[in-house]
Amino acid sequence: MNIIKPGFMIEERDEKRGGLAIIERAARTCYKTEDRIAEGSAERMVRMLIQRHHEAMLEHGDYIFLLDDYKILDNIVYSLRRLMENGDDVPMLTWTNINERPIISGNIRAWRELLASRCGAAYYFTGAIDPIYTADLFPDDEREMDTRIKQIHYSDLQGFKEKRVHLRQTVRFIVDRGVTHEFVRHRAMSFAQESTRYCDYSGNGIEVIEPCFMTEHTATYDLWKRQCMSADAAYVTEKRLGLKPEEARTVLPQSTKAEMVMTGTLRQWDHFFDMRARQTTGPAHPQAAEVAIPLMQEMAARFPDVIRA
């Protein structure tokens, strides 16, 4: 068993092909197979995710479009409203029209849902999304991008509001499983998490996150450590007795280390910081605040015109 400190890393988002590379990294976090990343592996991963309907991982990529005419945005909003009125699922797309700059954005899963709906809005974008994401939706029909639709990138966004709504950021956390349970409550964001169903910890033993509110060599710390060591021994024994990782995991402690990838807009991250760092609704769990506060400070330094520390 290894005792480690929690941490985080702000990931650099590669916008090529809708964020293909970051989708692969997020997906491989679940299985801890990052060592398999190689040339062409991202395309194979995305095809597999789509084939298996595991589209939550596609949420870590995105597209942003600037529209030539605000009337196009009106038509899109009307189409989405009709989907809602008909009781159909509505893709989680976001739009603004600030200073006569109609912009619409969303993650890859949302764009796929729009195209699959075949609603009127979908036909503006049928040729705008990389075919790696749409081959199953339009297998025999080549479509051209509407010339009134222009893909833009994060660097093209102007002002506080456009960046807050359309700019997305990915963060990789190393925390315990109790903290991940709290972070996934931010449901509008997107998640990928190391899976105890598929990851086997019997080789080198489990890793546990050291509680920030305990001091080493105290009675409470020693009791916590003994409990974790006992759980580690039980896990290894159950694996030796023939249980699968998804079955042996029942003995793992709450302190078990979990690697989690979270992606959200700056607006969603700002709400996360309200809850976990600024603690505007009440005290955050100390282990959540332990990573959220320094993350907020780094994000504020990176996006000073949008995030306040």
N, C-alpha and C positions, 0 to 999 in steps of 0.2 A: 504494500500500500504506500502511496505517495501523497503527502500533504502539500498542496500548492496554494498560491495566492490567486485571487480573482484578477481579471483584467479585461481590456477591450482594445480593439483596433478599428479605426475609421478606414474603411476600404476605399481604394480608388476605383471609381466606377468607369469601366470601359464602355463607351456608348456605341461602339461598332456593332452593327447588326442587331440593334435593339438590346445590347447588353448581353450578348451570347456568352461571353466568358464568365461574367459574374453569375449567370444562371447556373453554369456548370459548377462553379466553386460552391455555390449555395447548396446545390443538390448533393454534391459529394461530401459535404459536411455531415449529412445524415448518416452516411455509411462509413465515414472516415476513410475515403478512398482518394484523397487529394493526390496521392502519389501516382495515380493513373492518368493525370492530366497530361495530354500530349497533343501533337498536331492532329486535328480532325476529331478529337475526342468530344469537344463541345457539341458539334453537330450530331454525333451519335447519341450523346446524352439527351439532347432536346428531342430527337426523334423517338427515343425510348420513353421519355416522359409523356409525350403526346400519345403514343401508342397505348400506354398503360393508364391514361387518363389521370396522371399524377401532375396536374397543371398548377398546383400551388407553387411549385418551384419557378414557374414562368413569371410569377409576380415580381421577381427580383429584377427583371428587365423591363424596359419601357420605350415608348415613342412619344414625341411631342411634335405637334403640327401647328403651323401658323396658317390661317385661312385667308384667302385673298379678299373675301367679302363677308361682312358680318351676317349677311342673309343666309350664307351657308351654315353658320353656327345656329341661326334660328331654325333652319330645317332639321339640323341634327338634334337639337333639343326637342323639337316637336316629335321626331321619330322616337326618341327615348321615352318621351311622355306617353306616347301611344303604346309602347311596349308595357309600361307600367300599368296603364289603364286596362290593358288586355290580360293582366295577371301574369305576364311573362317576366323572367328575370331580366334585370336592367344592368348592363355592364357598368363597372365602377370607374367611369371616366370623369375627368374634371375639366372645367373650362372657365375661361375668363375673357373679358372684352374690355381691357383697360387701355385708354388712350387710342381707341379704335384699332386695337391689335387683338383680333379674335384668335385665341389659342385653345387647343384641346389636347389633353394628355391622358395617359393611362398605362398600366402595366400590360405586359404581353397577354396575360390571361384575359384581361378586359377587352383588348382589341380582338382576340380570337372569339370571344363571346359576341361582340358586335358583328363581326363578319358572319358568324354562324347563324345569327338571328335573321339574316337576309332582309332586315328592315331597310327603309329608304336611306338612312344615314350610312349604312354599311357600304353602299356603292361609291361613296366618295373615297374610300380607303382601300378598296380591294387590291389595288396595285401598289399600295404604299408600304405594306408590311413585308419583310423579308420572307421569301418562299419557304424557308426552313420552318416557319411557324404556320404556314397556310396551305401547304401541299395537300393535306388531307381534306381541306375544305373546298379547294378548287383544283382537283387533280388533273382535269383535262381542259382547263379553260385559262388561257393566259389573259391577264387583265392589266391594263395600263393605269398608271397613277393619274388621277385628276390633276390637271395642270394648275388648278386653283388651290391645291393643297401643297404646302412646302414643309418638309421635315426640318426642324430646328433642334438645337442642342442647348445644354445648360448655359453655355457661354453666350447664347443669343438672348437669354431672358433678361428683361429690363425691370429694374426697380424692385422694391420690397415685396409687393403683392405677387407679381409674376413668379419670382423666385420661391416665395413661401408656398405657393400652390403647386407649381410644376416641377421644381427641382427636388430630386429624390437622392437620398443618401443611404448607404449600407454600412452597418456596424457589426463587427464580429465580437461577441462576448465570450469570456470564460467565467462562468458563475456556477453556483450549485443549482440543483434541480428545483429547490424551493423558489429561488429568484426567477427562474424561467417560467414557473407557474404564474408569477405576478406579471412578468413582461408580456406574456401572450394575451393578457387582458386588454392590451391596446389593439383591439381587433381590426382596426382599419389598416394596420401595418401588415407587412408580410414577413413570414418566418421560415427558417429551416433550422432544425435542431438535431444534434447528435442523438442517434436512436439507440436506446438500450435493447431494442428488439434485435438489432442486427450487429451491433458492436460487441465483440467478445473481450471481456476484461480479465479472463482467467490466466493469460500469459504473464503479464508484468504486474498484475494486481490492479485494483481500482485506484483512481485518483480522487481525492476529496478536497473541497475548498475549506481553507482554514477560516473559522468564524472570526470576524473582526472585533467582536465584543467579548472574546475570551483571551486570556493571557496564558502563555505557555507556562507549564509547571504549576498551575493552580489546580485545585480539586475539580472544578468544572471542566477545565481543558482536558485533564487526564481522563475523566469519565467519558467525555466525548470521543477522545482518541481511542480508548479501549472498545467502545461500541462500534466505531468504524472498522477497527482491526478485526473484530468478531464478525462483522458483516462481510468483510473481504474474505475471511477464511471460509465462511459459509457459502459464499458465491463460488469459490474455487472448488469446494467439495461437491456442490450440486452439479457443477459442470462435469466433474469426474464421474459422477453417478449417472451421467447420460442426459441431463437436462439441456435444452437449447438455451441460448442467451436470453431469448424472450421469456423463458420460464424461470431461469435462475435469477433474473433481475428482481424478483419479488423480495429478495433479502437485502437489496441495495439501500443504503441510507439516503436521507434527504440531502446530505452533504455531497453526494456524488457529483463530480465535476461534469458539467455539460457545456458543450460548445454550441453557441446559438448565433445565427445570422439574422439580423433584423433590417428591413428596408422600409423606408417611409419618406413622405414629403417633409420638407422643413416645417410645415405647419403641424404635421403629426408628431415630429420630434419635439417641437416646442410644447405640445400638450404632454408628451412623455416627461419632459423636464419639469413641467408644472407639478406633476404627480410624484416623481421619483427624486427630483433634485431640489427644486424650489419648495416642494412640499406644501403647496398652497391649500390642499384639502386635508392636511393632517400629516403627522409624522410618517415618513416612509420607513420600510424595513431597513435596518442599518446596513444589511448586505446589498440591498438594492441601491441605496444612496451611496454606498462605497464606490460603485462604478458610475452611477448616473451623474454625480456632481463633477468629477473630473472630465467626464465625457462632455457635459454641458459647456465646461470652460473651453475645451478644445474646439467644439463646434462653434462657439461664439467667436473664437479667434479666426476660424476658417470662414464663417459667414457673419461678419460683424454687423452688416446692415439688416440681418434677418433674425438672428438668435442673440438674445441678451443673457449674460451670465448672472 
